[in-house]
Amino acid sequence: MVTQLTVVFFVGLLAVLWMRGYKSFPVLARKFLCLAPFLALVSLLNHNVDSDRWGTATRILPIYFALLLLFLSLLLWRARGAALRFGAEELFLGLYILVCAAQIPGSANPVWALSAWSWSAPGYLLFLMAGRATSQEEFAQDKLPAWTLLGFIGISLALVVVGLLTGRADILFHTRNFGSIYASTAMLMFLMLFIGMGWVTVSNSKRWSFVVLFVSFVCMVMSLSRTAIAVLAAYLAVIFTGSRTQRKQAALALALVCATIGAGLYFVGERIDLDVELFQSWSERWGGGDYASAYGAARALRESKFSGFRAEVFRDAPWHGQGFGTFRHFSEYTDAHDLLVTEAFENSLLAAVLLVLAYSLPNVIRGLLVAELRPVAVSILGFIILGQVTGAMLSYRAEGHYYTAYPGWTLFYLIGYVCGQLRLRSQGADAI
């Protein structure tokens, strides 16, 4: 019953947001991106309160509803005469979506492949177009991403505390990443992308600098994930990208965060045996403190397990994928811990190439040279590089991972924004 009420609440909230913002497709898309991460609460409550009794349809209903409303907003926005510009990124992404769809009939589980494709890939294109249509003023004045990060703090801290008090820290989400509301490291990567949306607010406020850095430590470091540590480095790079004054502000916020977390661990440690609940798990996860060896061993294990898949992709069937979201049927893992290898295995090398072209890396690199776009470009590049090195973080797309499309949605929104702003600057320069 709790799950059903939560679904009704989110569907109603999506409808209210649509009625208030349907006239502006890019504004509505940004609001939906800020709400989307909290839809994972449906799955969380269904698993922990209702014992999974309501099934898959209940969990993904708000996702489909959000995409439908966003598409309707796009049609109405265009009908009112709004200018919608397209670029090469839309072309390459559209071709990628079609190639992925062509792999579905031959997949190991066509029904799951179709459902995973339907809530992931079309959303990439919608949010890419929304990002391109977002003005600099809309981007800079919106404080909703910062409030979304504040929401992450409350939920994540509550779940960490519940996990420690009840001894369910390792099983609360059916995953080791109990420090986050998400059920995979893909969602930790999402937080790094999300700061690309909220950096304007953060750069102008010591309070929000503290909030964002606090989120990064709580949700990433406490996840006990090697990927989270790598993400934290890139996350901090985004925070410290800016003027000298902003860097001083971020450094002050970092010092305050470290002091706050240290004090929190001390007081919690007085009441809970953190050596058993937390630090012992850290020690075991990191080879008793030998971090370099633990990371190297984990990487070597992945390489040995996935070498056969690489050989199959590049030798036996380089132009034919195994079907969208089907890696899980060939391995105990959901991906090859290599974004492009996973794409090639599932959707063919052609799809992997089209995906790289849709990333528009030359434009994103150009964005590094523009002060107003540099933090967003750093966020995009950090996500892509870490996603390629550590895993298929665009979307895991395995059974049970209903919410891992969000990183891809946010990634393409930011790519669209950077490409749109660069085009406007180029047109302005030509006019002069």
Disulfide bonds with the S-S distance in Angstrom:
none
